[in-house]
């Protein structure tokens, strides 16, 4: 299973609190990391694991919304402004 391979390859470098799922060989990362550099480092490390075709990062800094949450809020605001409910 690719999830196990990713965690094994990164070993002790895998940060606590970061969730990992794999869909169609694309790793999906969710959670908070303390710095932009930590987000970049983890995303790049996962992308280098054999058989990982891509990485979708929903990682964010503490106190900031997850990227997918921010996108959903913007879409909701746009729909409301355009007369949607």
Secondary structure, DSSP 8 states (H G I E B T S, - for coil): -HHHHHHHHHGGGS-TT-EEEEETTEEEEEEE-SSHHHHHHHHHHHHTSTT--EEEEEEE-TTS--HHHHHHHHHHHHHHHTT--
